[in-house]
Amino acid sequence: MNDTGTYLYAVTRGVGRNRAEGLAGVGGTPVRAITHAGLVAYVSTVPLDQFGSQPLQRSMEDLDWLGDTARAHHAVVEAVAEGSPTAPVRLVTVYTDDDHVRNLLSRRHDDFVEVLSRITDRQEWGVKVYMDLAGAPPVEERAEGGGPGAAYLKRRQASLRGREEAWRQAASRAEQIHDVLSSFASASHRHRAQDPELSGRKELMILNGAYLVDLSRAEEFARLAEGLRGEGVDIELTGPWAPYSFAELAEPDEPGVTDDD
């Protein structure tokens, strides 16, 4: 049984210079390139006592380990993407050996080519939109009769209706902003909005969007996004990034992480 596996970071076309030289990947492992079927896979050799199926189940619960691994993975992807269109592979994708990676490049060749063609000369931008709903005014209702208890219930109902209306307005505003940005971008994707604990903001995140934008139109896109601020809305623009949201293939038809295949 092998005690090592092949960790896959990203795939590019087999043109241009090899960008693996001098790159360190997950766990400090050197990055190398596997060229096959006109494609290049960027990989590292990793120990299965850390990256096999069962150890990974434990490691993925270690936030420090996960953070270090994610940063190393993304650093390799970003370095490769500086030189050519790059299809990033999901975090901790590990194959039994190099031959399994070559098989992937053969079997999914046309899928990789289609993805790489779609993202050529384009980058991903992230747009997060926030609204402060804490100060949403309640719906005004006049309490008529019934005493203090009835008046309290009416105020409570009005407050709930006011919050529901604020939520509806926020959802509508998010949809409008996404539509505007999507009409400009080559492709778009809505990620799940983060709660305040993750975003670090007290306001509600109403949109967490990713947009694939032509390199030549990046400044125009940034101006468009910034111009959508106002009326209680704040916008956070991030990027450009390697196109993670637009380069992932459908799930492979074989396990991505193995111990002893």
C-alpha positions in Angstrom: 0.0 0.0 0.0 1.3 3.5 -0.9 2.0 5.8 2.0 1.8 8.9 -0.1 -0.9 10.4 -2.4 -1.0 13.1 -5.0 -2.6 16.4 -3.9 -4.2 18.3 -6.8 -4.4 22.1 -6.8 -5.3 23.3 -10.3 -5.3 22.5 -14.0 -4.1 24.7 -16.9 -3.5 24.2 -20.6 -0.2 22.7 -21.6 1.2 26.0 -22.9 3.5 28.6 -21.4 6.2 28.0 -18.9 6.0 25.6 -16.0 5.1 27.7 -12.9 5.7 25.0 -10.3 9.4 25.8 -9.8 10.0 27.1 -6.3 6.4 26.8 -5.2 5.6 25.3 -1.8 2.2 23.8 -1.3 0.3 22.3 1.6 2.4 21.2 4.5 5.4 22.9 2.8 5.5 20.2 0.1 7.1 21.2 -3.2 4.7 21.7 -6.1 5.4 20.0 -9.4 3.6 19.7 -12.7 2.1 16.7 -14.5 1.7 17.2 -18.2 -0.8 15.0 -20.0 -3.3 15.2 -22.9 -2.5 18.8 -23.6 -3.2 19.8 -20.0 -1.0 20.5 -16.9 -2.0 19.5 -13.4 -0.2 21.2 -10.5 0.3 18.7 -7.6 2.3 17.8 -4.5 3.2 14.5 -3.0 1.6 14.3 0.4 1.7 11.7 3.2 -1.6 9.7 3.6 -1.2 9.6 7.4 -2.3 13.3 7.1 -4.2 13.4 3.8 -5.8 10.0 3.6 -9.6 9.7 4.1 -9.6 8.9 7.8 -6.9 11.4 8.9 -8.7 14.1 6.8 -11.9 13.6 8.7 -10.1 14.5 11.9 -8.0 17.3 10.3 -10.9 19.1 8.8 -12.2 19.7 12.3 -9.0 21.4 13.3 -9.6 25.1 12.3 -5.9 26.0 12.5 -4.9 23.1 10.2 -7.7 23.9 7.8 -6.8 27.5 7.7 -3.1 26.8 7.0 -4.0 24.2 4.3 -6.5 26.6 2.6 -3.9 29.4 2.5 -1.3 27.2 1.0 -3.7 25.8 -1.5 -4.9 29.2 -2.6 -1.3 30.6 -2.8 -0.4 27.9 -5.3 -3.6 28.5 -7.3 -3.0 32.3 -7.4 0.7 31.8 -8.4 -0.3 29.5 -11.3 -3.1 31.8 -12.4 -0.7 34.7 -12.8 0.6 33.0 -15.9 -2.3 31.3 -17.6 -6.1 30.6 -17.3 -6.4 28.3 -14.4 -9.1 25.9 -13.2 -8.7 25.6 -9.4 -9.6 22.3 -7.8 -11.5 22.0 -4.6 -9.6 22.0 -1.3 -7.9 18.7 -0.2 -8.5 16.8 -3.4 -6.1 13.9 -3.1 -5.5 11.0 -5.6 -3.8 7.7 -5.0 -0.9 8.5 -7.3 0.1 10.5 -10.4 -1.5 7.9 -12.8 -4.9 8.6 -11.2 -4.3 12.3 -12.0 -3.3 11.5 -15.6 -6.5 9.4 -15.9 -8.5 12.4 -14.7 -6.9 14.7 -17.3 -7.8 12.2 -20.0 -11.3 11.4 -18.8 -12.3 15.0 -18.2 -10.2 16.6 -20.9 -13.1 18.2 -22.8 -14.6 19.5 -19.5 -11.3 21.1 -18.5 -10.9 22.7 -22.0 -14.4 24.1 -21.8 -13.8 25.6 -18.4 -10.5 27.1 -19.3 -11.9 28.6 -22.5 -14.7 30.2 -20.5 -12.4 31.9 -18.0 -9.7 33.0 -20.4 -9.0 36.7 -20.0 -11.4 36.9 -17.2 -11.2 37.2 -13.4 -13.5 36.7 -10.5 -14.7 39.6 -8.3 -16.6 39.3 -5.1 -19.4 41.7 -4.0 -20.8 41.6 -0.5 -23.8 43.9 0.2 -24.9 44.9 3.7 -28.0 46.6 5.1 -28.7 47.6 8.7 -32.1 46.3 9.6 -31.9 47.0 13.3 -33.4 50.4 12.9 -36.3 49.3 10.7 -39.3 51.3 11.8 -42.4 49.4 12.9 -45.6 49.7 11.0 -47.6 52.4 12.7 -51.0 51.2 14.1 -53.2 53.1 16.5 -54.4 51.0 19.5 -58.1 51.5 20.1 -59.5 50.1 23.4 -58.6 46.8 25.1 -56.4 48.2 27.7 -52.6 48.1 28.2 -52.4 44.4 27.2 -54.1 44.9 23.9 -52.0 47.9 23.2 -48.8 46.0 23.9 -49.9 43.2 21.5 -50.7 45.7 18.8 -47.2 47.3 19.2 -45.6 43.9 19.1 -47.5 42.9 15.9 -46.6 46.2 14.3 -43.0 45.7 15.2 -43.0 42.2 13.6 -44.7 43.5 10.5 -42.2 46.3 10.2 -39.3 43.8 10.4 -40.9 41.5 7.8 -41.3 44.5 5.5 -37.6 45.4 6.0 -36.6 41.8 5.1 -38.7 42.0 2.0 -37.1 45.3 1.0 -33.6 43.9 1.7 -34.3 40.8 -0.5 -35.7 43.0 -3.3 -32.6 45.3 -3.1 -30.2 42.4 -3.2 -32.0 41.0 -6.2 -31.8 44.3 -8.0 -28.1 44.7 -7.3 -27.3 41.2 -8.4 -29.2 41.7 -11.6 -27.3 44.9 -12.4 -23.9 43.3 -11.8 -24.9 40.0 -13.5 -25.9 41.9 -16.7 -22.4 43.4 -16.8 -20.5 40.2 -16.0 -19.8 37.2 -18.2 -21.2 34.9 -15.5 -22.4 35.2 -11.9 -23.0 33.1 -8.9 -24.7 33.8 -5.6 -23.0 32.3 -2.5 -24.7 31.8 0.8 -24.7 35.1 2.8 -22.5 35.0 5.9 -23.9 35.7 9.3 -22.4 38.6 11.3 -20.1 36.3 13.3 -18.3 35.3 10.1 -18.6 38.6 8.2 -17.4 40.7 11.2 -20.1 43.2 10.4 -23.1 44.2 12.6 -25.2 44.8 9.5 -27.0 42.0 7.7 -25.3 40.6 4.6 -28.0 40.6 1.9 -25.8 39.5 -1.0 -22.7 37.5 -1.3 -22.1 37.4 -5.1 -19.2 36.3 -7.4 -18.9 37.8 -10.9 -16.7 36.7 -13.8 -15.5 39.9 -15.5 -13.4 40.5 -18.6 -9.9 41.8 -17.7 -10.4 44.8 -20.0 -13.6 45.8 -18.0 -12.4 45.4 -14.5 -12.2 49.1 -13.6 -15.6 49.7 -15.1 -17.1 46.9 -13.1 -15.5 48.3 -9.9 -17.1 51.7 -10.6 -20.5 50.1 -11.3 -20.4 48.2 -8.0 -19.2 51.2 -5.9 -22.0 53.3 -7.5 -24.7 51.0 -6.1 -24.0 52.2 -2.5 -26.5 54.3 -0.7 -30.0 54.2 0.7 -28.9 52.2 3.6 -26.7 49.9 1.5 -23.0 49.4 1.9 -21.0 47.4 -0.6 -17.7 45.6 -0.1 -15.8 44.8 -3.3 -13.0 42.1 -3.3 -10.7 40.8 -5.9 -9.6 40.1 -8.5 -9.4 36.4 -7.7 -8.7 33.2 -9.6 -12.1 32.1 -10.8 -13.0 29.6 -8.1 -16.7 30.1 -8.5 -16.7 29.5 -12.3 -14.0 26.8 -12.8 -15.1 23.9 -10.7 -16.1 20.8 -12.6 -19.0 18.6 -11.6 -18.1 16.1 -9.0 -15.7 13.4 -10.4 -17.0 9.9 -10.7 -14.3 8.5 -8.5 -13.3 9.4 -4.9 -11.2 12.5 -4.6 -9.5 11.4 -1.4 -8.2 7.9 -1.0 -6.1 5.8 1.4 -5.3 2.6 -0.4 -7.0 2.4 -3.8 
